[in-house]
């Protein structure tokens, strides 16, 4: 619902019920700040001061957390804040033109609040709706498939100051778009069926089934799930936790969105299976802020499981089998997809990656043993618990068992979710989704690999092309330089700023790509970007920095023409044109003689 900013004049009226709900626990700071903003419109200085006092923590910590996450606002951004997805696929579907049209209709400039304080319009990195773009968030709620007609309706509703609750539901309808179901998405699942099998089999025998399944993490890294669970179960600690990483922030990935929308029971059951194996009593789902619209639906699913005795005390009558799940909502930080940064955020801190080792399986949430797995991994775990490890290992390849959900977007006729056994070729996926004259596919998002048309017989598998799920297709009409430039902007924006190589390196990479785009590029700049990529890969603190240069390095190697036709000189050329900057002064004074130019002989 739309909230005004008047309540911030009396912070106590906003803060007291929120603090009471969270027990004035500083580890819940991110959730508290999110609720304060939803209630008051932004996080004011007075609210920061009051929160620090109420939580018993330094004001600088509250300030630091509030400034870290991109969705927290220190000043009002209007009764309606519209954030348009800035992912490359949204641009391919006309995002830039639609943003201009929206701003013209509202008589505002991008990045600014309208004079009447009603609305603001700006960008956000990605909304997880690449199959239905261009997409936007309105006060945190997703609006897919933007068009001029939809924008006209939104403008009319905003001018009438209608609450979002009174907007037509069709504006917020996000479809699953499941194009090719498999064993994960194509079979009915009875809630509790996997847990009944686990109870009958026992925890240690269930872990053996996980080992036989050869399940590897579906978040991209591919670490063996059974190894992680076994380590967590053996680790010393008072309490164990199960954490579901639902911070699906990689541009081009949206398969977790579909699992959480229509297969939440499967995911929650997998978390409960894990809890039984490692001996955990509490689970946490870290839901990305862009999926705010799923929160109430997921809470309802959890409550239904509690009523069915699938969560809570003595689950399914098994004495001592106690486990429950709560949901934490992120606030716009791609880096929180990294498991240690995610844990920092769960603890109410800035989402900055920890030094590792130790790893979360021994020292995770609140310093206790923690099993952190991806949404898809937990969904697979439930099916393995039900059907057995050998059944799962019989699907896919020897090194990559089971199936993989692919989020297909870009230049295709049928974008959406495709489920394949591991080992499928890129060419087969392109054929199934109706790719239009493809020249490249970005596998696993910007941090993954860009492959050219020469590599379409490669296979989706950990031994060839590992992927978290993104499969972005680019036709021959697309400029691969501009694709890489978009990704360079993404990484520069999403760097947490913790380490200098990433903070400075991603910014320099973005500026160099912009310089080439502006027509000031040279072979010198190409060499500098290669040098920057080596620094980022070898000296960054975490995976974001290690992979930030991947799109540039891949496209330079595989699509050199896309760069070469933009280069102006072989030697260095500065990006700032001093003579060009004087053009406005020349027009004002009416001067255009040689004395009015730099570098010309009078």
Residue pairs with C-beta under 8 A, 6 or more apart in sequence:
1 163
1 164
1 165
2 79
2 80
2 139
2 161
2 162
2 163
2 164
3 38
3 39
3 40
3 41
3 79
4 41
4 79
5 40
5 41
5 42
5 76
7 13
7 14
7 39
7 40
7 41
8 14
8 40
8 41
8 42
8 44
8 46
8 47
11 44
11 46
11 47
11 50
12 50
14 36
14 39
14 40
14 47
15 36
15 47
15 50
15 51
15 54
18 32
18 35
18 36
18 39
19 32
19 51
19 54
19 55
21 35
22 28
22 31
22 32
24 54
24 55
24 56
25 55
25 348
26 55
26 56
26 57
26 61
26 348
27 346
27 347
27 348
27 366
28 348
29 51
29 55
29 57
29 61
29 62
29 65
29 348
29 349
30 65
30 69
30 328
30 329
30 330
30 331
30 345
30 346
30 348
31 328
31 329
31 348
32 51
32 55
32 348
33 43
33 51
33 62
33 65
33 66
33 69
33 72
33 331
34 71
34 72
34 289
34 329
34 331
36 43
36 47
36 51
37 43
37 71
37 72
37 73
38 140
40 47
41 73
41 76
41 77
41 79
42 73
42 74
42 75
42 76
42 77
43 66
43 72
43 73
43 74
44 74
45 74
48 59
48 62
48 63
48 66
49 59
51 62
52 58
52 59
52 61
52 62
55 62
61 349
64 350
65 72
65 348
65 349
65 350
66 72
66 74
67 74
68 333
68 350
68 351
68 496
69 289
69 330
69 331
69 332
69 333
69 351
70 124
70 125
70 331
70 332
70 333
71 140
71 289
71 331
71 332
72 331
72 332
73 81
76 113
76 117
77 113
77 120
78 113
78 114
78 117
78 118
78 119
78 120
79 117
79 118
79 119
79 158
79 161
80 118
80 119
80 120
80 138
80 139
80 158
81 119
81 120
81 122
81 137
81 138
81 139
82 102
82 119
82 120
82 121
82 122
82 136
82 137
82 138
82 154
83 121
83 122
83 123
83 124
83 136
83 137
84 90
84 95
84 98
84 99
84 102
84 121
84 122
84 123
84 124
84 134
84 135
84 136
84 146
85 95
85 123
85 124
85 125
85 126
85 127
85 129
85 133
85 134
85 135
85 136
85 137
86 95
86 123
86 124
86 125
86 126
86 486
86 489
86 490
87 125
87 126
87 127
87 130
87 133
87 251
87 252
87 486
87 490
88 251
88 472
88 482
88 483
88 486
88 487
89 130
89 133
89 251
89 252
89 409
89 410
89 472
90 130
90 133
90 134
90 135
91 486
92 410
92 411
92 478
93 133
93 134
94 134
95 133
95 134
95 146
98 134
98 146
98 147
98 148
98 151
99 110
99 121
99 123
101 148
101 151
102 121
102 151
102 154
102 155
103 109
103 110
103 121
105 151
105 152
105 155
106 114
106 119
106 121
106 155
106 158
107 114
108 114
108 119
108 120
108 121
110 121
110 122
110 123
111 120
111 121
111 122
112 120
113 119
113 120
114 120
118 158
118 159
118 161
119 158
124 137
124 290
124 332
125 249
125 251
125 334
125 490
125 493
125 494
126 249
126 250
126 251
126 252
126 290
126 490
127 135
127 136
127 137
127 142
127 290
128 248
128 249
128 253
128 254
128 256
128 257
128 288
128 290
128 291
129 135
129 142
129 144
129 174
129 254
129 257
130 251
130 252
130 253
130 254
130 407
130 409
130 410
130 415
130 472
131 177
131 254
131 407
131 408
131 409
131 415
131 416
131 417
132 144
132 145
132 174
132 175
132 177
132 415
133 144
133 145
133 146
133 409
134 145
134 146
135 142
135 143
135 144
135 145
135 146
136 142
136 143
136 146
137 143
137 290
137 292
138 154
138 164
139 164
140 289
140 292
140 293
141 164
141 172
141 292
141 293
142 172
142 174
142 290
142 291
142 292
142 293
143 150
143 154
143 171
143 172
144 173
144 174
144 175
150 171
153 168
153 171
154 167
154 171
157 166
157 167
172 293
174 257
174 261
174 293
176 258
176 261
176 262
176 416
176 417
177 258
177 415
177 416
177 417
178 185
178 258
178 416
178 417
179 408
179 414
179 416
179 417
179 418
179 432
179 433
180 417
180 418
180 419
180 420
180 432
181 419
182 403
182 419
182 420
182 421
183 383
183 395
183 402
183 403
183 419
184 263
184 266
184 376
184 379
184 380
184 383
184 403
184 405
184 419
185 258
185 263
185 405
185 417
185 419
186 419
189 263
189 265
189 266
189 269
189 382
189 383
189 386
191 265
191 269
191 305
191 308
191 310
192 269
192 308
192 310
192 316
193 386
194 269
194 270
194 273
194 382
194 383
194 385
194 386
195 269
195 272
195 273
195 276
195 310
195 315
195 316
195 385
196 316
197 385
197 386
198 206
198 273
198 276
198 277
198 385
199 276
199 316
199 318
199 321
201 209
203 276
203 277
203 279
206 273
206 276
206 277
206 385
207 226
207 229
207 230
207 233
207 277
208 389
209 384
209 385
209 388
209 389
210 225
210 226
210 229
210 277
210 381
210 384
210 389
211 226
211 230
211 389
212 388
212 389
212 390
212 393
213 226
213 380
213 384
213 388
213 389
213 390
213 392
213 393
213 401
213 402
214 224
214 389
214 392
214 393
214 399
214 401
215 224
215 225
215 226
215 377
215 380
215 381
215 384
215 392
215 401
215 402
216 222
216 223
216 224
216 225
216 400
216 401
216 462
217 223
217 224
217 225
217 228
217 373
217 374
217 377
218 374
218 375
218 376
218 377
218 380
218 404
218 405
218 468
218 469
219 245
219 337
219 373
219 374
219 376
219 377
219 468
220 250
220 444
220 447
220 448
220 466
220 467
220 468
222 400
222 462
222 466
225 373
225 377
225 381
228 361
228 371
228 373
229 274
229 277
229 278
229 371
231 361
231 362
232 240
232 278
232 361
232 362
232 369
232 370
232 371
233 240
233 277
233 278
233 279
233 369
235 361
235 362
235 369
236 362
236 369
237 362
237 367
237 368
237 369
238 368
239 280
239 281
239 282
239 366
239 368
240 275
240 278
240 279
240 280
240 281
240 368
240 369
240 370
240 371
241 280
241 282
241 283
241 284
241 364
241 365
241 366
241 368
241 369
241 370
241 371
242 271
242 274
242 275
242 278
242 280
242 282
242 283
242 284
242 323
242 325
242 370
242 371
242 373
243 283
243 284
243 285
243 286
243 339
243 342
243 343
243 346
243 360
243 364
243 365
243 370
243 371
243 372
243 373
244 267
244 271
244 283
244 284
244 285
244 286
244 373
244 374
244 375
244 378
245 286
245 337
245 339
245 342
245 372
245 373
245 374
245 375
246 256
246 260
246 285
246 286
246 287
246 288
246 291
246 375
247 286
247 287
247 288
247 330
247 336
247 337
247 342
248 254
248 255
248 256
248 257
248 288
248 291
248 337
248 375
249 288
249 290
249 333
249 334
249 336
249 337
249 494
250 334
250 337
250 444
250 445
250 446
250 447
250 468
250 469
250 470
251 445
251 446
251 470
251 472
251 487
251 490
252 407
252 409
252 442
252 445
252 446
252 470
252 471
252 472
253 407
253 445
253 468
253 469
253 470
254 407
254 409
254 417
255 376
255 405
255 406
255 407
255 417
255 469
256 374
256 375
256 376
256 469
257 291
257 294
258 405
258 417
259 266
259 267
259 375
259 376
259 379
259 405
260 267
260 287
260 291
260 294
260 298
260 375
261 294
261 297
263 379
264 297
264 298
264 301
265 301
265 305
266 378
266 379
266 382
266 383
267 375
267 378
267 379
267 382
268 301
268 302
268 305
268 310
268 311
268 325
268 378
269 310
269 382
269 385
270 377
270 378
270 379
270 380
270 381
270 382
270 385
271 283
271 285
271 325
271 378
272 283
272 310
272 311
272 315
272 323
272 325
273 378
273 381
273 382
273 385
274 280
274 371
274 373
274 378
274 381
275 281
275 283
275 323
276 321
276 323
278 369
278 371
280 323
280 371
281 322
281 323
281 324
282 323
282 324
282 325
282 326
283 323
283 324
283 325
283 326
284 325
284 326
284 327
284 328
284 346
284 365
285 298
285 325
285 326
285 327
285 328
286 328
286 330
286 336
286 342
286 345
286 346
287 294
287 295
287 298
287 327
287 328
287 329
287 330
288 330
288 336
289 329
289 330
289 331
289 332
290 332
292 329
295 327
295 329
298 327
299 327
302 311
302 325
302 326
302 327
305 311
306 312
306 324
309 315
309 316
309 317
310 316
311 323
311 324
311 325
312 322
312 323
312 324
313 322
314 320
314 321
314 322
315 321
315 322
315 323
328 345
328 346
330 336
330 345
333 341
333 345
333 351
333 494
333 496
334 490
334 494
334 544
335 341
335 351
335 352
335 353
335 494
335 495
335 496
335 542
335 544
336 342
336 345
336 351
338 353
338 542
338 543
338 544
339 360
339 372
340 353
340 354
340 356
340 360
341 351
341 352
341 353
341 354
341 496
341 542
342 351
342 372
343 354
343 360
343 364
343 365
343 370
343 372
344 350
344 351
344 352
344 353
344 354
345 351
346 365
347 365
347 366
350 496
351 496
352 496
352 498
353 496
353 498
353 541
353 542
360 369
360 370
360 371
360 372
361 369
361 370
361 371
362 369
363 369
364 370
364 371
364 372
373 381
374 468
376 405
376 469
380 392
380 402
383 392
384 391
384 392
392 401
392 402
393 401
393 402
394 401
395 401
395 402
395 403
395 421
395 422
396 402
396 403
396 421
396 422
396 423
396 461
397 422
397 423
397 459
397 461
397 463
399 461
399 462
399 463
400 422
400 423
400 461
400 462
400 463
401 422
402 421
402 422
403 419
403 420
403 421
403 422
404 419
404 420
404 421
404 422
404 424
404 460
404 467
404 469
405 417
405 418
405 419
405 469
406 417
406 418
406 419
406 420
406 429
406 460
406 467
406 469
406 470
406 471
407 417
407 469
407 470
407 471
408 414
408 415
408 416
408 417
408 418
408 429
408 433
408 471
408 473
409 415
409 470
409 471
409 472
409 473
410 472
410 473
410 474
410 475
411 435
411 436
411 437
411 438
411 473
411 474
411 475
411 477
411 478
412 430
412 433
412 434
412 435
412 436
412 473
413 433
413 434
413 435
413 436
414 432
414 433
414 434
415 433
416 433
418 429
418 432
418 433
418 471
420 428
420 429
420 460
422 459
422 460
422 461
422 462
423 459
423 460
423 461
424 459
424 460
425 456
425 457
425 458
425 459
425 460
426 441
426 443
426 451
426 455
426 456
426 457
426 458
426 459
426 460
426 465
427 456
427 457
429 460
429 471
430 438
430 441
430 456
430 473
433 473
435 473
435 475
436 475
437 475
437 476
437 477
438 453
438 456
438 473
438 474
438 475
438 476
439 452
439 453
439 474
439 475
439 476
439 478
439 480
439 559
440 450
440 451
440 452
440 453
440 473
440 474
440 478
440 480
440 483
440 558
440 559
441 450
441 451
441 456
441 471
441 472
441 473
441 474
442 448
442 449
442 450
442 470
442 471
442 472
442 474
442 483
442 551
443 449
443 450
443 451
443 460
443 465
443 467
443 470
443 471
444 465
444 466
444 467
444 468
444 469
444 470
445 468
445 470
445 472
446 487
446 490
446 491
446 547
446 550
446 551
447 543
447 544
447 547
447 548
447 550
448 466
448 467
448 468
448 470
448 547
448 550
449 465
449 550
449 554
450 480
450 483
450 484
450 550
450 551
450 554
450 555
450 558
451 458
451 465
451 558
452 558
452 559
458 464
458 465
459 465
460 467
474 480
474 483
479 562
480 555
480 558
480 559
480 562
481 513
481 516
481 517
481 555
481 559
481 562
481 563
481 566
482 517
483 551
483 555
484 513
484 551
484 552
484 554
484 555
485 510
485 513
485 514
485 517
487 551
487 552
488 506
488 509
488 510
488 513
488 548
488 551
488 552
489 510
489 513
491 506
491 509
491 510
491 544
491 548
492 506
492 507
492 509
492 510
494 544
495 502
495 503
495 506
495 507
495 544
495 545
495 548
496 502
496 544
497 503
498 541
498 542
499 539
499 540
499 541
499 542
499 545
501 535
501 536
501 539
501 540
501 541
501 545
502 536
502 540
502 541
502 542
502 544
502 545
502 548
505 532
505 535
505 536
505 540
505 545
505 548
505 549
506 536
506 545
506 548
508 528
508 532
509 529
509 532
509 533
509 536
509 548
509 549
509 552
511 575
512 521
512 525
512 528
512 529
512 532
513 529
513 552
514 575
515 521
515 525
515 575
516 525
516 563
516 566
516 567
517 566
518 575
519 566
519 568
520 568
520 573
520 574
520 575
520 577
521 563
521 566
521 567
521 568
521 573
522 567
522 568
522 569
522 570
522 571
522 572
522 573
523 567
523 569
523 570
523 571
524 570
524 571
524 572
525 567
525 572
526 556
526 563
526 567
529 549
529 552
529 556
530 553
530 556
532 549
533 549
533 552
533 553
536 545
536 546
536 548
536 549
537 545
537 546
537 547
537 549
539 545
540 546
540 548
555 562
555 563
556 563
578 598
579 597
579 598
579 599
582 596
582 597
582 598
585 591
586 592
586 596
586 597
589 596
593 602
594 600
594 601
594 602
595 602
